[in-house]
Amino acid sequence: MKQLTIRSTQRNYPIVMESGLRFQLKRRLGNDYSSILIITDEHIADYYLEDVISSLQDNAVYTSVVSSGEASKNIDEYYKLQSKAIESGLDRKSLIIALGGGVIGDLGGFVAATFMRGIDYVQMPTTILAHDSSVGGKVAINHASGKNLIGCFYPPAAVLYDTETLATLPYQEVRSGYAEILKEGLIADAALAEELLPLSLQHISSEQLENHLEAGIQVKADIVEADEREAGVRKYLNFGHTLGHALEATLGYGQVTHGEAVANGMLFALHVSENVYTQQLPFNELYHWMTRNAYPVIDIEEAHIDKLIKSMKSDKKSVSGHIQMVLLHQVGEPTVENLDDSSVEAYIKTYIERMNKQ
């Protein structure tokens, strides 16, 4: 078992990583909750929902299963879940369990944050990607104009990470999750980035995976504790997300995974960083890592540049009409730059030219 504690102004909470944790919930939850609502998706429900229900014996347990994928993070699904909580008789001493990946964690957490002005929730990540989204207390749903525009900071009561659930992940989800682990290496752990960039993800051992997850979570934990509400260094965790979120919104949520979009966003951010700071960065290494591991390398058409810029400006990180990007001076040395439209347009055009030569 691996465990660490996140210190938050609202509450401190544990992150526990252990195989088979879903069978031990009764002793892990601690509080005597009046009732429990488990929110999960249709894919995860088939594998793990009954295990979780059976481990919560003697509790009044209700369940709600939503469609898999990013498209479920919408206002209609959020309203349905609020109605389910009301119909099930949840009160202020109830608990919501978010059993699934980042979508379920964001959606279930936002339901908990706003039901009766906030009740406890527990994150139970079942994907590699969710090692990032489950830590730090960001919860949200999407708007047609952008990703995660409706949400708040609301830390969980605990993050219970049953690593056994990762064994059933399709390769696309492994790929998606590792983009965020690599992000954490690039912004704060050069040794982790150096270890990951030569790897073939199809040959990762379970021991390597747990070590990489632990390293990624530690980076996230250190940054979140230093800057809980994203006033400073927490912005560095958005490396790759400015263009990544714009690609998700422009292509349509669910057309590419979040991690696949972030990987493309990181490649663009390295291109911009090299131009802004005239430093050589691992652009080629990241490109080859993506192609080796079958990430979709998204072709950006010049006809779509205006739409991408509009989406980037709608992102919650934009400031005073400028596009805010996390860039790197060097690996492990991130910074934030505010860029105007014309600069971003120029960088996208030179990025397109560069990619056409790869």
N, C-alpha and C positions, 0 to 999 in steps of 0.2 A: 504493500500500500504506500502511496505517495500522497502527502498532504501539505498544503500551505494555506496561510490565512491572508485574506485581502482586508486591509484596513481602510474603512470608509467613514466619512463624517456621519452618514446615516446609520450605518451598522458595520461591524466586522463580520465576515463570513468565510467559511472554509471552502477550499477546493480539494476534493478527495478523488484520487484516481486509483481504482482497484478493479480487477477482474471479478465479475459476478456481483457487483455492488447492487444491482437491481433486486437481488433476493434479500437484501439486508436493510430495506428502507425503514422498517419499524423502529429499529434501534438507532438509525442515523438521523431521523427527523427531529427527535428531541421533544418538541412541543406537542401538547395534546390538542390536536386540531379538531374542531367541531365537525368538519367535513372536508373532503378533498375532491377537487376536480382535476382530472388528468387530461391535458390537451396534447394530442399527438396527430400524426398524419397517417394516411391510409397505408403507406408502405411500412412504416415503423410499427403500426398497430398489429400487422400480421405476424411480426417477429417477437415483439417484446411487451405488448400491452398486458396480456394475461399474466406474465411474470410479475409485473409491477403491481397489478391489482391483487394478486395472491399474497404479495409480501406486505400488504396493508390491511391484513386481517383485523377485524374489530373496528375498523373505521367506516364511516359512511362515505363510499367512493362513487363518484360519477365520472363519466368519460365523454369526451367530444373528439371526433375524428374529422380532420379537415383534409382537403386535397393536398397532395404533395406538390412542392414547388413554390417559387417566389411569388407567383400570381396570387397565392392565398393571403399575402400580407396586404390586405385591402380593407377599406372601411366597412364593407358589407360583411366580411367574415368576422371582423372585430365585433360588429354589432350582434351577430348571431351568437358569438361566444359570451358576450355580456348577457344576452337573453338566457342562454343556457345556465349561466351562473345564478341568475335570479330565479329561474324556474326550478333549479335544484335546491334552492333554499340556502345557498352559501351566505355566510355572515362575516363579520369582521374578524372572527377567530378561525376562519376557513383557510385552506391552503390550495394553491394552484401548482400543479407539477407540469412543467413544460418538457415533454419527453420527445426528443427529436433533434433535428439539426438547427442551424441558425435561424431559419424561417420560423420554426415553432418556438424557439427561445425568444425571438423578438416579439412575435405575436402574443404568445402566452404571457410574457412579462409585461407587455403593455396592457393587456386585459387586467392582470393583477394590480398594476400600478394605478388603474383608474376605477376599479370596482370598489364601491363604497369608500372612495378616496384612498384606496391602497390596502391590499392584504398581502400576506406572505406568499412568495412563490419560490420554487426550487427548480433550478436548471438541471436537467438530466440529458446532457449532450450524447448523441449517438453518431456523430460524424466527426471527422478530423477538423473540418472547417469551424465547427462550433466550439473548438477549444479557444478560439479568439472571441467569438461573439458572446459566449456565455459568461465571460469574465469582464467586469467593469461596469455592469448595471445600465448599459444603454438598451432601451427597449423602444420599438417603433413599428409603424406600418408605412407602406409606400403611398405616394400620391402619383397621379398620372404625370405630373410635372417633374417628379424626381423621387429618388429612393430615400426612405427613412425620414421624410420631411415632417411626419407627424409622430411625435414621441417624447420621451423624457429620460432623465437619469433616475433609475430606481433599482438599487442593488438587490440581488436575491438573498434568501435566507441561507442558501448553500448551493454549491455546484457539485453534483455527484456524478462523476464520470466513470461509467462502467466500460472499461476498455475492451471488454469481450464483445460489445456491440459493434465494434469497428470491423470485426471479421466478416460481416455480411455486406460491407460497402461495395458498390460497383466501382470499377476503376475510375470512372469520371468523377466520383465523389472524393476518391483518394487524391486525384489530381487537383481538384478544387481546393481541398483542405491544405495541401502542401504549398499552394501559392501564398497563403497567409503565414505559414511557418517561415517560408523563405523571406517574406516581407519583414518579419520580426528580426530575422538574421541581418538583413540588409540595413535596417535602421539602427540596430543596437547590439548585435552579436556577430562580429565578423567571422569568428571561428565557426559558428553555426552555418552562416552563408557559404563559407569556404567548403564545409563538409557536404552541403546539399547540392551545390551547383554541378558537380560531376556525376550525381547519382541517377540511376535508372529507377524510377518509382515502382516499377513492376517487380523489382527484386529486393524491396525493403523487408527486413525481418521485423517480427513483432517487437523485439527488444529495441531495434533502431527506432521504430515508430514511437514507442513509449518515451524513449530518450528525447526524440525530436519534439514531441508534444510537451514534455516537461520543460524543455528549454524555451519553447515558444510561449508557454503560459508564464514562465518566470519573467520574460521580457515584458509581456503585457501587464503582469502584476506590478512590476517595479514602476512602470510608466503611469498606470492608473493610480497607484498610491501617491505618486508625486503630483498628479494633476487630475483630480477626480472629475472635474466638469469641463475639461478640454479648453482651459484658458491659456495653456502653454504647450508643454512637451507632449501632452496626449495627442495633439494634432499630428505628430509624427506617425502615429498609427494609421493615418490616412494615406500613407505612401502608396501610390498606384490606384487610389480610389477615385480621384477626380475624373480622369478619363474613364476609369472602370465603371463607375456609376452611370456616366453619360452613355457608354456603350450599352449597358443593361437597359436603360430607359429608351434609347433610340432603337435598338434591335427588338425590344419587347421582352418584358420580364419572363424568364424561363427559357429564352432562346439559347443563352449560354449560362453556365453556372456563375455564381458570384466570383469564385476563385479564378475561373478562366478569364473573366473580364478584368479582374485585378492584375493577373499576370500580364495581360496586354497593357494595362495602365502603368504597371511598373516599367515595362520596356519603354514606353513613351516618356515616363518621368526620367529615366536614365538618359534618354536622348536629349531632353530639355536640360538636364543637369550638366551634361557635357558641353552644351552650347553656352549656358549661362556662366559656368565656372571654368571653362576651358581645361577640364580635368578628364583624364581617361577613366572610365568606369566600366564595370563588367556587362556592358550592353551585349556584346557578342556571346559571352558566356550564358547570359540569361536567355538570349534567343535560341541558342543550341540546346539549353535545358528544356525549353518549351517544345521545340521540335522533337527532341529525343523522347520526351514523355507524352507526345501526342496532344499537346494543348492546341486548340484552334488559334492560329495566328490570324487575327481579324484584319481583313483588307478594308482600309478606310478609303472611301471615294471622296474626291474633292467636292462633289455635289452635296455631300452630307456634312461638310465642315461647319456651315452656319448652324445647322441643327444641333451638332455636338457642342458647339460653343454656347448656344442658348441653354442647353441642358446643364453644362458645366457651371454657368452663371446662376442657374436655379438651385444648384447644390447648396445644402445648408452651410457649407464651409466658405462660400463666396462672401466677400467683404466689400461694401460700398461699390458694388457693380464690377469689382475686379474678381478674377478667377484666382483662387488661392491653391497653390500646389506645394506639396512636400517634395523637396529635391534633396540630392545628396552632394555634399562636398567630396566625401569619400564614403566608402562602406563603413557604416557605424557612425557617420557624422551627418545627420539630417538637418535640414533647415526649411523654413517656410518662405515662399515668395508670393507676392501679389502681382499678377500679370494682367495686362490689358488685352482686349480682344485681338488687336492687330498682332501683338506678339505671339499669342496662342495660335492664331491662324497661320502665322509664318512657321512656327515650330511644327504644326501638324503637316504642313506642306513639305517641309524638309524631312519629316519623319516618313511620309509616304514615299518620297524619293529614295530614302535610305532603305526602306523595306523592299522596294522594287528591285534593289540590287542584291538582296540576300539570296 
